[in-house]
Amino acid sequence: MLALVASMTGDHPARPVLVASNDPGAMGLKRAAELGIATAAVEHRPFKGDRAAFEAALLQPILAAEPDILCLAGFMRVLTPAFVARFEGRMLNIHPSLLPKYTGLHTHQRALDAGDTEAGCSVHEVTAALDEGPLLGQARVPVLPGDTADSLGARVLAQEHRLYPAVLRRFAAGDRSPIFLS
Ligand code: NHR
């Protein structure tokens, strides 16, 4: 998230208008506020599994900010089809695997368990089908001997910080053709 925010300066076609989280304690909210960006925190827990009610609450600050594009970054709540439909074609996510491999959770451990020699991250459009929207970009890293999910995850995260800003810049300029970084 901070890499995205930092990238949106100068001739970048986008500017950050809101950083929102379902975790009021998220460090990113504090950092964003320090940078003068509007922030919102809507905890999901009080809604006890009522995803529609959680999303209705989350929607308020988002609509107030009037964003053209939404970027999920570490957002771990599955979004309902109704929420996705509102923003379809203008909501992105970064996922820590080389999609279509390893949708869902625990991607690094699954890559290690499969004996993969390469891993990476993918930016895709968010659709109702989890981690299955159109691919916008991918970056690859090697899996190294002795890797753990943590060490591999850290290597992938460094690439996430390169890939997501690169994809967002193109997307905001109207270019949806996928890019592949290595
Ligand atoms: N929502 C839709 N409709 N489509 C996508 O592609 C989405 C999405 C919401 C989040 C991010 C995704 C990821 O990059 C994402 C993509 C969380 C889960 C999940 O199972 C799955 C995929 C992603 C994020 N969440 C559990 C839930 O019940 C909670 C898991 C937890 O809290 O640890 O919402 O990985």
Residues whose N, C-alpha, C, O or C-beta is under 5 A from the ligand:
A	BS01	NHR	F75 M76 R77 V78 L79 T80 V84 N93 I94 H95 G104 V126 T127 A128 A129 L130 D131 E132
